[in-house]
Amino acid sequence: MNLVSVAARNVLRNKFRTLLTVIGAAVAVLAFVLLRTVLSAWNVAADYAAKDRIATRHKISFILPLPKRYMTTLREVPGVTEGTFMNWFGGKDPRDASNFFGSMAVDSATFFKVYDEMVVSPEDMERWQGDRKGAIVGDILATRLKVKVGDTVTLEGSIYPGPWQFNVSGIYTASRKSMDRSQFIFHYDYLNESIPERDRDQIGWMTARIDDPSRSAEISAAIDKIFDEKDIQTATMSERAMNLSFMAMMSAVLTALNAVSIIILLIMMMILGNTIAMGVRERSREYGVLRALGFEPKHVRIFIIGEAATVGLLAGLAGLAIAYPIIELGMGRWLEENMGGMFPYFRIEPSTMVMAVLLSVGLSLLASLLPAYNASKLSVTDALRRVA
């Protein structure tokens, strides 16, 4: 038996109040963990981007096309070891138009060399290379579309109108968290040969692997310098920078989420502070008796602070116990399956769990400082006279 253990046992003096306080604070912890997970998941594409990969797009806007002939020039730039290109297709499942996923026409000879984190079996790759209408589908998207290798899929084009038929040649998985597993990949030649001649030989953007990640900025500048003399100029940047440029469009939302997470912490501190203050008022006479028996003011502070730390710890652990199944088993899986382009990996980071518990305990301690200080300053006679 020691002062800290006695303080922890005091938590159960009013079980109903403690239960309500822990539940209220646990809900705040759940909201905090959810918001922080959204922020960390949004940053996954940038945090886990390949360091040796750079992307080249139209200088004015990402949505404007580049001439396909630029690809030959890009591959000849010193420092570039391999290059590929992609073109956004914008296909939709005619059975469910709200089912959004990335669909892209790619250079079949080089795409999976540059994006080697997209894992395709040799059998599937061979089958895809031999089928002009073949498509490689992410494992999550394959589940959503309810397709398997060998099935025929029809997509309704939005940028390129009309029904487009594809054969599912293979299914890819991902070896990196930043890779969206809900993409639909098919041959650029199939698209290019099927559209009007005036629209042919246009691509969306180019991606290249480089031999030295530390020279990423230098190689990017060299590429743009070459195309500065062409009719259409380019903007080249690291994969991380390009992903961050997409995220910048949502900067206001991310700032708002950060602000809300801070507000939630303040609400949690007020919940805990109110419970601690009520408990101190109710036990003022007990503290007076302890002082009369010879306990010092610091012992009273330890009682109150220890009780607050226990409540904070319980709230933090309860919040994580609630958050884990909701986020990991429910919301996280749904977002990965239905919004893989924005949230390819939606999981609670270990750092977020540790932060949630530490903040819960820390804010409890902070909320208890004033009640503990006031209680320790009470004289014995005043404490014995006080009625809660």
Secondary structure, DSSP 4 states (H G I P E B T S, - for coil): --HHHHHHHGGGGGHHHHHHHHHHHHHHHHHHHHHHHHHHHHTHHHHT--TTEEEEEESS-TTS-EETTHHHHHHTSTTEEEEEEEEE--EEBTTBTT---EEEEE-TTTHHHHTTTEE--HHHHHHHHT-TTEEEEEHHHHHHHT--TT-EEEEEETTTTEEEEEEEEEEEEESSTTS-S-EEEEEHHHHHHHS-GGG-SEESEEEEEES-GGGHHHHHHHHHHHHTTSSS-EEEEEHHHHHHHHHHTTHHHHHHHHHHHHHHHHHHHHHHHHHHHHHHHHTHHHHHHHHHTT--HHHHHHHHHHHHHHHHHHHHHHHHHHHIIIIIIIIHHHHHHH-TTT-S-----HHHHHHHHHHHHHHHHHHHHHHHHHHHHS-HHHHHH---
